[in-house]
Amino acid sequence: MELTRELLIKGVRPSLHRIEVYKYLQENRIHPTVDNIYAALSPTIPTLSRTTIYNILNLFVEKGLAQNITIDPRQCRYDGDISEHAHFLCEHCGELYDLNITPFKVESEHQITNTQLYVRGICKHCLTTNKQKKL
């Protein structure tokens, strides 16, 4: 199984819970919260708790298998896509989108280990919907 192999490569012991949470992150690019993951997986894995999911996600972030997204101060979301990209938060509907970015160079004497770029605004869907409502 490819997911199990990916966990092992990063030094994560694959357990049922870890495999299923990782699988969910890879198959659902919705930037889920702990509650989203719990709601999706707990019906089929009754032994799974929110605390377990939280601990698994923290381990994944620590091992470079996921990233936590804190663009919205009210909730922490997670992303299984660890490629270099930015995140856009719609201030109207709260939807979170991935944004492709051109790689950039940060000039600094510091050793940079991680960059996260967050952008806020109004998404295309909300702009279109609001224009139609005004007509």
N, CA, C and O atoms as a printed pandas DataFrame, in Angstrom:
     atom_number atom_name residue_name chain_id  residue_number  x_coord  y_coord  z_coord
0              1         N          MET        A               1    0.845   -1.186    0.000
1              2        CA          MET        A               1    0.000    0.000    0.000
2              3         C          MET        A               1    0.887    1.246    0.000
3              4         O          MET        A               1    1.787    1.370    0.831
4              5         N          GLU        A               2    0.639    2.145   -0.911
5              6        CA          GLU        A               2    1.451    3.347   -1.094
6              7         C          GLU        A               2    1.403    4.274    0.121
7              8         O          GLU        A               2    2.432    4.831    0.503
8              9         N          LEU        A               3    0.236    4.450    0.733
9             10        CA          LEU        A               3    0.118    5.344    1.883
10            11         C          LEU        A               3    0.971    4.860    3.044
11            12         O          LEU        A               3    1.635    5.653    3.712
12            13         N          THR        A               4    0.949    3.558    3.281
13            14        CA          THR        A               4    1.751    2.974    4.352
14            15         C          THR        A               4    3.230    3.239    4.097
15            16         O          THR        A               4    3.975    3.581    5.015
16            17         N          ARG        A               5    3.639    3.083    2.873
17            18        CA          ARG        A               5    5.040    3.312    2.491
18            19         C          ARG        A               5    5.434    4.770    2.724
19            20         O          ARG        A               5    6.523    5.046    3.226
20            21         N          GLU        A               6    4.551    5.701    2.363
21            22        CA          GLU        A               6    4.831    7.124    2.566
22            23         C          GLU        A               6    5.005    7.438    4.047
23            24         O          GLU        A               6    5.885    8.215    4.419
24            25         N          LEU        A               7    4.174    6.839    4.889
25            26        CA          LEU        A               7    4.309    7.047    6.335
26            27         C          LEU        A               7    5.648    6.512    6.833
27            28         O          LEU        A               7    6.353    7.182    7.587
28            29         N          LEU        A               8    5.989    5.302    6.403
29            30        CA          LEU        A               8    7.243    4.682    6.841
30            31         C          LEU        A               8    8.462    5.496    6.413
31            32         O          LEU        A               8    9.413    5.648    7.181
32            33         N          ILE        A               9    8.433    6.013    5.201
33            34        CA          ILE        A               9    9.549    6.821    4.696
34            35         C          ILE        A               9    9.787    8.036    5.592
35            36         O          ILE        A               9   10.930    8.443    5.802
36            37         N          LYS        A              10    8.713    8.607    6.115
37            38        CA          LYS        A              10    8.823    9.784    6.981
38            39         C          LYS        A              10    9.026    9.415    8.454
39            40         O          LYS        A              10    9.073   10.292    9.317
40            41         N          GLY        A              11    9.146    8.123    8.731
41            42        CA          GLY        A              11    9.400    7.700   10.104
42            43         C          GLY        A              11    8.167    7.614   10.976
43            44         O          GLY        A              11    8.257    7.716   12.200
44            45         N          VAL        A              12    7.013    7.425   10.353
45            46        CA          VAL        A              12    5.755    7.307   11.097
46            47         C          VAL        A              12    5.305    5.854   11.065
47            48         O          VAL        A              12    5.134    5.265    9.997
48            49         N          ARG        A              13    5.116    5.286   12.250
49            50        CA          ARG        A              13    4.636    3.905   12.338
50            51         C          ARG        A              13    3.178    3.869   11.869
51            52         O          ARG        A              13    2.325    4.538   12.452
52            53         N          PRO        A              14    2.889    3.095   10.826
53            54        CA          PRO        A              14    1.523    3.064   10.300
54            55         C          PRO        A              14    0.590    2.254   11.198
55            56         O          PRO        A              14    0.800    1.061   11.416
56            57         N          SER        A              15   -0.428    2.911   11.706
57            58        CA          SER        A              15   -1.496    2.243   12.451
58            59         C          SER        A              15   -2.779    2.459   11.654
59            60         O          SER        A              15   -2.799    3.258   10.717
60            61         N          LEU        A              16   -3.824    1.769   12.010
61            62        CA          LEU        A              16   -5.104    1.939   11.309
62            63         C          LEU        A              16   -5.523    3.402   11.326
63            64         O          LEU        A              16   -5.889    3.954   10.289
64            65         N          HIS        A              17   -5.473    4.036   12.495
65            66        CA          HIS        A              17   -5.907    5.428   12.605
66            67         C          HIS        A              17   -5.041    6.356   11.759
67            68         O          HIS        A              17   -5.562    7.222   11.056
68            69         N          ARG        A              18   -3.737    6.180   11.823
69            70        CA          ARG        A              18   -2.835    7.049   11.061
70            71         C          ARG        A              18   -3.024    6.875    9.561
71            72         O          ARG        A              18   -3.039    7.856    8.818
72            73         N          ILE        A              19   -3.167    5.653    9.119
73            74        CA          ILE        A              19   -3.371    5.394    7.688
74            75         C          ILE        A              19   -4.672    6.031    7.217
75            76         O          ILE        A              19   -4.708    6.669    6.165
76            77         N          GLU        A              20   -5.733    5.863    7.988
77            78        CA          GLU        A              20   -7.034    6.406    7.570
78            79         C          GLU        A              20   -7.052    7.931    7.577
79            80         O          GLU        A              20   -7.641    8.540    6.684
80            81         N          VAL        A              21   -6.420    8.557    8.565
81            82        CA          VAL        A              21   -6.356   10.023    8.587
82            83         C          VAL        A              21   -5.513   10.520    7.412
83            84         O          VAL        A              21   -5.882   11.495    6.758
84            85         N          TYR        A              22   -4.398    9.865    7.142
85            86        CA          TYR        A              22   -3.547   10.261    6.016
86            87         C          TYR        A              22   -4.285   10.071    4.692
87            88         O          TYR        A              22   -4.218   10.925    3.808
88            89         N          LYS        A              23   -4.975    8.968    4.565
89            90        CA          LYS        A              23   -5.767    8.701    3.357
90            91         C          LYS        A              23   -6.821    9.795    3.168
91            92         O          LYS        A              23   -7.022   10.282    2.055
92            93         N          TYR        A              24   -7.487   10.175    4.248
93            94        CA          TYR        A              24   -8.504   11.223    4.170
94            95         C          TYR        A              24   -7.883   12.541    3.688
95            96         O          TYR        A              24   -8.441   13.217    2.825
96            97         N          LEU        A              25   -6.730   12.894    4.251
97            98        CA          LEU        A              25   -6.066   14.131    3.831
98            99         C          LEU        A              25   -5.700   14.108    2.353
99           100         O          LEU        A              25   -5.827   15.121    1.666
100          101         N          GLN        A              26   -5.250   12.966    1.866
101          102        CA          GLN        A              26   -4.832   12.856    0.471
102          103         C          GLN        A              26   -6.020   12.854   -0.489
103          104         O          GLN        A              26   -5.916   13.361   -1.606
104          105         N          GLU        A              27   -7.134   12.294   -0.065
105          106        CA          GLU        A              27   -8.301   12.168   -0.952
106          107         C          GLU        A              27   -9.271   13.337   -0.850
107          108         O          GLU        A              27  -10.122   13.497   -1.726
108          109         N          ASN        A              28   -9.172   14.146    0.175
109          110        CA          ASN        A              28  -10.117   15.245    0.406
110          111         C          ASN        A              28   -9.350   16.546    0.567
111          112         O          ASN        A              28   -8.959   16.923    1.672
112          113         N          ARG        A              29   -9.147   17.212   -0.534
113          114        CA          ARG        A              29   -8.349   18.448   -0.543
114          115         C          ARG        A              29   -9.211   19.648   -0.144
115          116         O          ARG        A              29   -9.279   20.647   -0.860
116          117         N          ILE        A              30   -9.862   19.530    1.008
117          118        CA          ILE        A              30  -10.781   20.570    1.471
118          119         C          ILE        A              30  -10.224   21.363    2.643
119          120         O          ILE        A              30  -10.931   22.190    3.220
120          121         N          HIS        A              31   -8.955   21.121    3.006
121          122        CA          HIS        A              31   -8.346   21.778    4.160
122          123         C          HIS        A              31   -9.199   21.531    5.403
123          124         O          HIS        A              31   -9.709   22.475    6.006
124          125         N          PRO        A              32   -9.352   20.272    5.782
125          126        CA          PRO        A              32  -10.281   19.932    6.862
126          127         C          PRO        A              32   -9.785   20.352    8.245
127          128         O          PRO        A              32   -8.591   20.534    8.479
128          129         N          THR        A              33  -10.745   20.496    9.141
129          130        CA          THR        A              33  -10.460   20.681   10.557
130          131         C          THR        A              33  -10.472   19.302   11.209
131          132         O          THR        A              33  -10.828   18.311   10.572
132          133         N          VAL        A              34  -10.087   19.244   12.468
133          134        CA          VAL        A              34  -10.176   17.984   13.215
134          135         C          VAL        A              34  -11.620   17.496   13.210
135          136         O          VAL        A              34  -11.871   16.303   13.038
136          137         N          ASP        A              35  -12.575   18.416   13.398
137          138        CA          ASP        A              35  -13.992   18.032   13.417
138          139         C          ASP        A              35  -14.454   17.464   12.077
139          140         O          ASP        A              35  -15.236   16.514   12.048
140          141         N          ASN        A              36  -13.980   18.035   10.966
141          142        CA          ASN        A              36  -14.326   17.496    9.642
142          143         C          ASN        A              36  -13.856   16.058    9.497
143          144         O          ASN        A              36  -14.596   15.196    9.024
144          145         N          ILE        A              37  -12.627   15.810    9.905
145          146        CA          ILE        A              37  -12.058   14.463    9.789
146          147         C          ILE        A              37  -12.795   13.501   10.711
147          148         O          ILE        A              37  -13.098   12.373   10.324
148          149         N          TYR        A              38  -13.080   13.944   11.918
149          150        CA          TYR        A              38  -13.798   13.097   12.872
150          151         C          TYR        A              38  -15.182   12.723   12.321
151          152         O          TYR        A              38  -15.584   11.561   12.382
152          153         N          ALA        A              39  -15.899   13.702   11.789
153          154        CA          ALA        A              39  -17.241   13.443   11.249
154          155         C          ALA        A              39  -17.195   12.451   10.091
155          156         O          ALA        A              39  -18.102   11.634    9.935
156          157         N          ALA        A              40  -16.154   12.518    9.290
157          158        CA          ALA        A              40  -16.042   11.631    8.131
158          159         C          ALA        A              40  -15.617   10.216    8.510
159          160         O          ALA        A              40  -16.102    9.249    7.923
160          161         N          LEU        A              41  -14.719   10.084    9.482
161          162        CA          LEU        A              41  -14.132    8.772    9.771
162          163         C          LEU        A              41  -14.754    8.030   10.949
163          164         O          LEU        A              41  -14.725    6.800   10.980
164          165         N          SER        A              42  -15.307    8.742   11.906
165          166        CA          SER        A              42  -15.800    8.062   13.118
166          167         C          SER        A              42  -16.939    7.066   12.876
167          168         O          SER        A              42  -17.035    6.089   13.618
168          169         N          PRO        A              43  -17.802    7.262   11.881
169          170        CA          PRO        A              43  -18.836    6.242   11.661
170          171         C          PRO        A              43  -18.268    4.863   11.311
171          172         O          PRO        A              43  -18.863    3.843   11.659
172          173         N          THR        A              44  -17.134    4.828   10.632
173          174        CA          THR        A              44  -16.546    3.537   10.258
174          175         C          THR        A              44  -15.407    3.113   11.182
175          176         O          THR        A              44  -14.980    1.959   11.158
176          177         N          ILE        A              45  -14.917    4.049   11.995
177          178        CA          ILE        A              45  -13.850    3.733   12.959
178          179         C          ILE        A              45  -14.297    4.253   14.325
179          180         O          ILE        A              45  -13.871    5.332   14.738
180          181         N          PRO        A              46  -15.140    3.513   15.025
181          182        CA          PRO        A              46  -15.700    4.007   16.288
182          183         C          PRO        A              46  -14.667    4.244   17.393
183          184         O          PRO        A              46  -14.958    4.958   18.353
184          185         N          THR        A              47  -13.478    3.667   17.282
185          186        CA          THR        A              47  -12.451    3.871   18.307
186          187         C          THR        A              47  -11.668    5.163   18.101
187          188         O          THR        A              47  -10.807    5.499   18.914
188          189         N          LEU        A              48  -11.951    5.879   17.042
189          190        CA          LEU        A              48  -11.238    7.112   16.717
190          191         C          LEU        A              48  -11.830    8.281   17.502
191          192         O          LEU        A              48  -13.045    8.478   17.501
192          193         N          SER        A              49  -10.987    9.047   18.164
193          194        CA          SER        A              49  -11.443   10.220   18.915
194          195         C          SER        A              49  -10.857   11.488   18.301
195          196         O          SER        A              49   -9.909   11.433   17.518
196          197         N          ARG        A              50  -11.435   12.625   18.669
197          198        CA          ARG        A              50  -10.901   13.901   18.199
198          199         C          ARG        A              50   -9.467   14.103   18.698
199          200         O          ARG        A              50   -8.614   14.618   17.975
200          201         N          THR        A              51   -9.219   13.694   19.931
201          202        CA          THR        A              51   -7.872   13.824   20.491
202          203         C          THR        A              51   -6.867   13.011   19.687
203          204         O          THR        A              51   -5.761   13.478   19.418
204          205         N          THR        A              52   -7.247   11.802   19.304
205          206        CA          THR        A              52   -6.367   10.959   18.492
206          207         C          THR        A              52   -6.080   11.630   17.152
207          208         O          THR        A              52   -4.936   11.650   16.698
208          209         N          ILE        A              53   -7.105   12.174   16.526
209          210        CA          ILE        A              53   -6.921   12.861   15.241
210          211         C          ILE        A              53   -5.989   14.057   15.413
211          212         O          ILE        A              53   -5.079   14.261   14.610
212          213         N          TYR        A              54   -6.215   14.835   16.447
213          214        CA          TYR        A              54   -5.368   15.999   16.717
214          215         C          TYR        A              54   -3.909   15.574   16.878
215          216         O          TYR        A              54   -3.013   16.193   16.305
216          217         N          ASN        A              55   -3.675   14.527   17.649
217          218        CA          ASN        A              55   -2.307   14.039   17.866
218          219         C          ASN        A              55   -1.679   13.505   16.580
219          220         O          ASN        A              55   -0.496   13.729   16.323
220          221         N          ILE        A              56   -2.469   12.802   15.779
221          222        CA          ILE        A              56   -1.974   12.288   14.495
222          223         C          ILE        A              56   -1.597   13.445   13.574
223          224         O          ILE        A              56   -0.536   13.422   12.949
224          225         N          LEU        A              57   -2.455   14.450   13.489
225          226        CA          LEU        A              57   -2.178   15.594   12.619
226          227         C          LEU        A              57   -0.928   16.346   13.070
227          228         O          LEU        A              57   -0.126   16.772   12.240
228          229         N          ASN        A              58   -0.763   16.510   14.369
229          230        CA          ASN        A              58    0.454   17.164   14.869
230          231         C          ASN        A              58    1.696   16.361   14.505
231          232         O          ASN        A              58    2.726   16.936   14.155
232          233         N          LEU        A              59    1.604   15.036   14.587
233          234        CA          LEU        A              59    2.713   14.174   14.185
234          235         C          LEU        A              59    2.997   14.337   12.692
235          236         O          LEU        A              59    4.154   14.447   12.286
236          237         N          PHE        A              60    1.941   14.353   11.876
237          238        CA          PHE        A              60    2.107   14.523   10.431
238          239         C          PHE        A              60    2.777   15.861   10.104
239          240         O          PHE        A              60    3.641   15.924    9.230
240          241         N          VAL        A              61    2.381   16.925   10.801
241          242        CA          VAL        A              61    2.995   18.236   10.578
242          243         C          VAL        A              61    4.470   18.181   10.968
243          244         O          VAL        A              61    5.331   18.666   10.234
244          245         N          GLU        A              62    4.753   17.594   12.113
245          246        CA          GLU        A              62    6.137   17.473   12.595
246          247         C          GLU        A              62    7.016   16.685   11.625
247          248         O          GLU        A              62    8.189   17.010   11.445
248          249         N          LYS        A              63    6.453   15.650   11.000
249          250        CA          LYS        A              63    7.211   14.782   10.098
250          251         C          LYS        A              63    7.180   15.245    8.645
251          252         O          LYS        A              63    7.794   14.616    7.782
252          253         N          GLY        A              64    6.468   16.343    8.366
253          254        CA          GLY        A              64    6.435   16.871    7.006
254          255         C          GLY        A              64    5.446   16.180    6.086
255          256         O          GLY        A              64    5.600   16.226    4.865
256          257         N          LEU        A              65    4.431   15.540    6.654
257          258        CA          LEU        A              65    3.401   14.874    5.851
258          259         C          LEU        A              65    2.172   15.754    5.636
259          260         O          LEU        A              65    1.338   15.462    4.779
260          261         N          ALA        A              66    2.062   16.814    6.403
261          262        CA          ALA        A              66    0.924   17.726    6.306
262          263         C          ALA        A              66    1.378   19.084    6.825
263          264         O          ALA        A              66    2.441   19.217    7.430
264          265         N          GLN        A              67    0.552   20.076    6.574
265          266        CA          GLN        A              67    0.820   21.391    7.138
266          267         C          GLN        A              67   -0.432   21.908    7.825
267          268         O          GLN        A              67   -1.552   21.646    7.386
268          269         N          ASN        A              68   -0.227   22.647    8.911
269          270        CA          ASN        A              68   -1.387   23.259    9.540
270          271         C          ASN        A              68   -1.549   24.663    8.977
271          272         O          ASN        A              68   -0.572   25.364    8.718
272          273         N          ILE        A              69   -2.789   25.052    8.795
273          274        CA          ILE        A              69   -3.116   26.331    8.182
274          275         C          ILE        A              69   -3.853   27.156    9.230
275          276         O          ILE        A              69   -4.932   26.779    9.686
276          277         N          THR        A              70   -3.264   28.278    9.602
277          278        CA          THR        A              70   -3.846   29.107   10.656
278          279         C          THR        A              70   -4.261   30.475   10.132
279          280         O          THR        A              70   -4.171   31.470   10.851
280          281         N          ILE        A              71   -4.711   30.531    8.894
281          282        CA          ILE        A              71   -5.140   31.794    8.295
282          283         C          ILE        A              71   -6.382   32.340    8.999
283          284         O          ILE        A              71   -6.559   33.554    9.091
284          285         N          ASP        A              72   -7.231   31.458    9.491
285          286        CA          ASP        A              72   -8.446   31.843   10.205
286          287         C          ASP        A              72   -8.192   31.630   11.695
287          288         O          ASP        A              72   -8.025   30.489   12.126
288          289         N          PRO        A              73   -8.158   32.695   12.489
289          290        CA          PRO        A              73   -7.825   32.536   13.907
290          291         C          PRO        A              73   -8.854   31.721   14.696
291          292         O          PRO        A              73   -8.577   31.310   15.823
292          293         N          ARG        A              74  -10.011   31.489   14.130
293          294        CA          ARG        A              74  -11.054   30.732   14.834
294          295         C          ARG        A              74  -10.885   29.229   14.725
295          296         O          ARG        A              74  -11.493   28.482   15.492
296          297         N          GLN        A              75  -10.062   28.769   13.777
297          298        CA          GLN        A              75   -9.903   27.324   13.602
298          299         C          GLN        A              75   -8.594   26.998   12.894
299          300         O          GLN        A              75   -8.077   27.788   12.103
300          301         N          CYS        A              76   -8.083   25.832   13.195
301          302        CA          CYS        A              76   -6.882   25.340   12.533
302          303         C          CYS        A              76   -7.321   24.298   11.512
303          304         O          CYS        A              76   -8.072   23.376   11.830
304          305         N          ARG        A              77   -6.851   24.456   10.308
305          306        CA          ARG        A              77   -7.137   23.483    9.257
306          307         C          ARG        A              77   -5.847   22.782    8.875
307          308         O          ARG        A              77   -4.755   23.226    9.228
308          309         N          TYR        A              78   -5.986   21.683    8.153
309          310        CA          TYR        A              78   -4.824   20.885    7.778
310          311         C          TYR        A              78   -4.840   20.621    6.285
311          312         O          TYR        A              78   -5.895   20.543    5.656
312          313         N          ASP        A              79   -3.638   20.487    5.731
313          314        CA          ASP        A              79   -3.489   20.276    4.297
314          315         C          ASP        A              79   -2.499   19.140    4.074
315          316         O          ASP        A              79   -1.367   19.186    4.555
316          317         N          GLY        A              80   -2.934   18.129    3.345
317          318        CA          GLY        A              80   -2.062   17.014    3.007
318          319         C          GLY        A              80   -1.160   17.311    1.826
319          320         O          GLY        A              80   -0.264   16.527    1.511
320          321         N          ASP        A              81   -1.391   18.442    1.168
321          322        CA          ASP        A              81   -0.547   18.861    0.047
322          323         C          ASP        A              81    0.599   19.688    0.617
323          324         O          ASP        A              81    0.409   20.834    1.023
324          325         N          ILE        A              82    1.779   19.101    0.643
325          326        CA          ILE        A              82    2.922   19.799    1.229
326          327         C          ILE        A              82    3.774   20.512    0.179
327          328         O          ILE        A              82    4.852   21.020    0.486
328          329         N          SER        A              83    3.283   20.546   -1.060
329          330        CA          SER        A              83    4.015   21.279   -2.097
330          331         C          SER        A              83    3.949   22.776   -1.784
331          332         O          SER        A              83    3.110   23.225   -1.003
332          333         N          GLU        A              84    4.842   23.528   -2.405
333          334        CA          GLU        A              84    4.878   24.962   -2.162
334          335         C          GLU        A              84    3.685   25.622   -2.846
335          336         O          GLU        A              84    3.601   25.660   -4.074
336          337         N          HIS        A              85    2.778   26.133   -2.047
337          338        CA          HIS        A              85    1.623   26.850   -2.561
338          339         C          HIS        A              85    1.094   27.779   -1.472
339          340         O          HIS        A              85    1.460   27.654   -0.304
340          341         N          ALA        A              86    0.237   28.702   -1.865
341          342        CA          ALA        A              86   -0.353   29.661   -0.934
342          343         C          ALA        A              86   -1.801   29.272   -0.666
343          344         O          ALA        A              86   -2.348   28.385   -1.321
344          345         N          HIS        A              87   -2.412   29.940    0.300
345          346        CA          HIS        A              87   -3.815   29.697    0.622
346          347         C          HIS        A              87   -4.585   31.012    0.583
347          348         O          HIS        A              87   -4.099   32.048    1.034
348          349         N          PHE        A              88   -5.797   30.948    0.034
349          350        CA          PHE        A              88   -6.681   32.103   -0.081
350          351         C          PHE        A              88   -7.923   31.834    0.749
351          352         O          PHE        A              88   -8.582   30.810    0.566
352          353         N          LEU        A              89   -8.249   32.745    1.663
353          354        CA          LEU        A              89   -9.449   32.632    2.488
354          355         C          LEU        A              89  -10.459   33.663    2.030
355          356         O          LEU        A              89  -10.176   34.861    2.027
356          357         N          CYS        A              90  -11.648   33.194    1.641
357          358        CA          CYS        A              90  -12.721   34.112    1.269
358          359         C          CYS        A              90  -13.315   34.686    2.555
359          360         O          CYS        A              90  -13.788   33.941    3.413
360          361         N          GLU        A              91  -13.287   35.989    2.680
361          362        CA          GLU        A              91  -13.805   36.655    3.873
362          363         C          GLU        A              91  -15.325   36.688    3.896
363          364         O          GLU        A              91  -15.925   37.059    4.905
364          365         N          HIS        A              92  -15.945   36.304    2.796
365          366        CA          HIS        A              92  -17.406   36.302    2.741
366          367         C          HIS        A              92  -17.982   34.939    3.112
367          368         O          HIS        A              92  -18.848   34.852    3.983
368          369         N          CYS        A              93  -17.515   33.879    2.465
369          370        CA          CYS        A              93  -18.088   32.544    2.694
370          371         C          CYS        A              93  -17.216   31.647    3.573
371          372         O          CYS        A              93  -17.678   30.608    4.044
372          373         N          GLY        A              94  -15.958   32.038    3.797
373          374        CA          GLY        A              94  -15.067   31.245    4.640
374          375         C          GLY        A              94  -14.385   30.086    3.939
375          376         O          GLY        A              94  -13.663   29.318    4.574
376          377         N          GLU        A              95  -14.602   29.949    2.643
377          378        CA          GLU        A              95  -13.971   28.856    1.886
378          379         C          GLU        A              95  -12.471   29.110    1.783
379          380         O          GLU        A              95  -12.024   30.252    1.678
380          381         N          LEU        A              96  -11.708   28.028    1.816
381          382        CA          LEU        A              96  -10.253   28.120    1.725
382          383         C          LEU        A              96   -9.802   27.451    0.439
383          384         O          LEU        A              96  -10.170   26.309    0.164
384          385         N          TYR        A              97   -9.007   28.159   -0.346
385          386        CA          TYR        A              97   -8.558   27.677   -1.650
386          387         C          TYR        A              97   -7.033   27.604   -1.688
387          388         O          TYR        A              97   -6.345   28.369   -1.012
388          389         N          ASP        A              98   -6.518   26.671   -2.490
389          390        CA          ASP        A              98   -5.092   26.630   -2.790
390          391         C          ASP        A              98   -4.812   27.632   -3.901
391          392         O          ASP        A              98   -5.616   27.792   -4.820
392          393         N          LEU        A              99   -3.676   28.301   -3.815
393          394        CA          LEU        A              99   -3.225   29.209   -4.862
394          395         C          LEU        A              99   -1.854   28.756   -5.331
395          396         O          LEU        A              99   -0.961   28.505   -4.522
396          397         N          ASN        A             100   -1.693   28.653   -6.640
397          398        CA          ASN        A             100   -0.366   28.373   -7.180
398          399         C          ASN        A             100    0.451   29.650   -7.094
399          400         O          ASN        A             100   -0.045   30.741   -7.376
400          401         N          ILE        A             101    1.694   29.503   -6.705
401          402        CA          ILE        A             101    2.564   30.665   -6.620
402          403         C          ILE        A             101    3.851   30.377   -7.376
403          404         O          ILE        A             101    4.279   29.230   -7.504
404          405         N          THR        A             102    4.447   31.435   -7.867
405          406        CA          THR        A             102    5.752   31.319   -8.491
406          407         C          THR        A             102    6.776   31.251   -7.369
407          408         O          THR        A             102    6.749   32.077   -6.456
408          409         N          PRO        A             103    7.663   30.293   -7.422
409          410        CA          PRO        A             103    8.678   30.228   -6.358
410          411         C          PRO        A             103    9.396   31.569   -6.215
411          412         O          PRO        A             103    9.751   32.211   -7.204
412          413         N          PHE        A             104    9.598   31.968   -4.984
413          414        CA          PHE        A             104   10.259   33.236   -4.746
414          415         C          PHE        A             104   11.444   33.040   -3.804
415          416         O          PHE        A             104   11.532   32.059   -3.066
416          417         N          LYS        A             105   12.341   34.003   -3.861
417          418        CA          LYS        A             105   13.538   33.928   -3.035
418          419         C          LYS        A             105   13.407   34.951   -1.911
419          420         O          LYS        A             105   13.082   36.114   -2.152
420          421         N          VAL        A             106   13.659   34.516   -0.703
421          422        CA          VAL        A             106   13.647   35.412    0.442
422          423         C          VAL        A             106   15.096   35.732    0.778
423          424         O          VAL        A             106   15.885   34.840    1.092
424          425         N          GLU        A             107   15.433   37.000    0.710
425          426        CA          GLU        A             107   16.806   37.389    1.024
426          427         C          GLU        A             107   16.893   37.650    2.512
427          428         O          GLU        A             107   16.271   38.573    3.039
428          429         N          SER        A             108   17.678   36.819    3.179
429          430        CA          SER        A             108   17.795   36.921    4.625
430          431         C          SER        A             108   19.068   36.234    5.075
431          432         O          SER        A             108   19.540   35.292    4.439
432          433         N          GLU        A             109   19.611   36.709    6.167
433          434        CA          GLU        A             109   20.758   36.041    6.760
434          435         C          GLU        A             109   20.309   34.914    7.685
435          436         O          GLU        A             109   21.139   34.184    8.228
436          437         N          HIS        A             110   19.018   34.776    7.860
437          438        CA          HIS        A             110   18.454   33.737    8.714
438          439         C          HIS        A             110   18.333   32.430    7.935
439          440         O          HIS        A             110   18.270   32.438    6.705
440          441         N          GLN        A             111   18.302   31.333    8.639
441          442        CA          GLN        A             111   18.041   30.042    7.995
442          443         C          GLN        A             111   16.531   29.837    8.003
443          444         O          GLN        A             111   15.932   29.651    9.063
444          445         N          ILE        A             112   15.925   29.870    6.842
445          446        CA          ILE        A             112   14.474   29.739    6.721
446          447         C          ILE        A             112   14.141   28.275    6.486
447          448         O          ILE        A             112   14.669   27.649    5.568
448          449         N          THR        A             113   13.265   27.737    7.318
449          450        CA          THR        A             113   12.889   26.329    7.198
450          451         C          THR        A             113   11.474   26.147    6.670
451          452         O          THR        A             113   11.101   25.047    6.260
452          453         N          ASN        A             114   10.684   27.213    6.675
453          454        CA          ASN        A             114    9.294   27.077    6.246
454          455         C          ASN        A             114    8.762   28.453    5.875
455          456         O          ASN        A             114    9.063   29.448    6.533
456          457         N          THR        A             115    7.974   28.495    4.820
457          458        CA          THR        A             115    7.259   29.722    4.478
458          459         C          THR        A             115    5.803   29.369    4.254
459          460         O          THR        A             115    5.485   28.326    3.684
460          461         N          GLN        A             116    4.922   30.246    4.706
461          462        CA          GLN        A             116    3.498   30.080    4.447
462          463         C          GLN        A             116    2.962   31.430    4.002
463          464         O          GLN        A             116    3.194   32.448    4.655
464          465         N          LEU        A             117    2.250   31.430    2.895
465          466        CA          LEU        A             117    1.690   32.656    2.363
466          467         C          LEU        A             117    0.174   32.546    2.412
467          468         O          LEU        A             117   -0.416   31.624    1.849
468          469         N          TYR        A             118   -0.443   33.503    3.094
469          470        CA          TYR        A             118   -1.898   33.548    3.213
470          471         C          TYR        A             118   -2.406   34.806    2.521
471          472         O          TYR        A             118   -1.824   35.882    2.656
472          473         N          VAL        A             119   -3.491   34.657    1.782
473          474        CA          VAL        A             119   -4.110   35.773    1.081
474          475         C          VAL        A             119   -5.584   35.770    1.450
475          476         O          VAL        A             119   -6.212   34.712    1.494
476          477         N          ARG        A             120   -6.137   36.939    1.715
477          478        CA          ARG        A             120   -7.559   37.072    2.054
478          479         C          ARG        A             120   -8.248   37.962    1.021
479          480         O          ARG        A             120   -7.620   38.822    0.402
480          481         N          GLY        A             121   -9.534   37.740    0.851
481          482        CA          GLY        A             121  -10.308   38.555   -0.066
482          483         C          GLY        A             121  -11.674   37.933   -0.284
483          484         O          GLY        A             121  -12.178   37.212    0.577
484          485         N          ILE        A             122  -12.273   38.208   -1.431
485          486        CA          ILE        A             122  -13.587   37.665   -1.785
486          487         C          ILE        A             122  -13.389   36.729   -2.971
487          488         O          ILE        A             122  -12.803   37.115   -3.983
488          489         N          CYS        A             123  -13.877   35.498   -2.844
489          490        CA          CYS        A             123  -13.682   34.499   -3.897
490          491         C          CYS        A             123  -14.538   34.812   -5.127
491          492         O          CYS        A             123  -15.488   35.592   -5.065
492          493         N          LYS        A             124  -14.181   34.195   -6.219
493          494        CA          LYS        A             124  -14.868   34.388   -7.499
494          495         C          LYS        A             124  -16.358   34.061   -7.379
495          496         O          LYS        A             124  -17.202   34.783   -7.909
496          497         N          HIS        A             125  -16.673   32.972   -6.682
497          498        CA          HIS        A             125  -18.074   32.564   -6.528
498          499         C          HIS        A             125  -18.879   33.645   -5.800
499          500         O          HIS        A             125  -19.970   34.008   -6.239
500          501         N          CYS        A             126  -18.346   34.154   -4.699
501          502        CA          CYS        A             126  -19.061   35.183   -3.937
502          503         C          CYS        A             126  -19.176   36.485   -4.726
503          504         O          CYS        A             126  -20.200   37.164   -4.655
504          505         N          LEU        A             127  -18.133   36.836   -5.475
505          506        CA          LEU        A             127  -18.200   38.039   -6.306
506          507         C          LEU        A             127  -19.312   37.925   -7.335
507          508         O          LEU        A             127  -20.081   38.865   -7.532
508          509         N          THR        A             128  -19.398   36.768   -7.993
509          510        CA          THR        A             128  -20.434   36.534   -9.002
510          511         C          THR        A             128  -21.816   36.542   -8.367
511          512         O          THR        A             128  -22.734   37.172   -8.892
512          513         N          THR        A             129  -21.973   35.859   -7.256
513          514        CA          THR        A             129  -23.262   35.776   -6.564
514          515         C          THR        A             129  -23.713   37.153   -6.098
515          516         O          THR        A             129  -24.883   37.504   -6.253
516          517         N          ASN        A             130  -22.809   37.932   -5.535
517          518        CA          ASN        A             130  -23.160   39.265   -5.047
518          519         C          ASN        A             130  -23.516   40.205   -6.185
519          520         O          ASN        A             130  -24.398   41.048   -6.021
520          521         N          LYS        A             131  -22.853   40.089   -7.344
521          522        CA          LYS        A             131  -23.188   40.918   -8.505
522          523         C          LYS        A             131  -24.598   40.601   -8.985
523          524         O          LYS        A             131  -25.361   41.508   -9.320
524          525         N          GLN        A             132  -24.949   39.307   -9.020
525          526        CA          GLN        A             132  -26.274   38.902   -9.482
526          527         C          GLN        A             132  -27.359   39.392   -8.527
527          528         O          GLN        A             132  -28.445   39.762   -8.971
528          529         N          LYS        A             133  -27.087   39.400   -7.238
529          530        CA          LYS        A             133  -28.071   39.856   -6.249
530          531         C          LYS        A             133  -28.327   41.349   -6.371
531          532         O          LYS        A             133  -29.428   41.815   -6.076
532          533         N          LYS        A             134  -27.315   42.111   -6.806
533          534        CA          LYS        A             134  -27.447   43.563   -6.914
534          535         C          LYS        A             134  -28.244   43.971   -8.144
535          536         O          LYS        A             134  -28.743   45.093   -8.214
536          537         N          LEU        A             135  -28.369   43.059   -9.125
537          538        CA          LEU        A             135  -29.096   43.391  -10.360
538          539         C          LEU        A             135  -30.577   43.405  -10.168
539          540         O          LEU        A             135  -31.320   43.668  -11.114
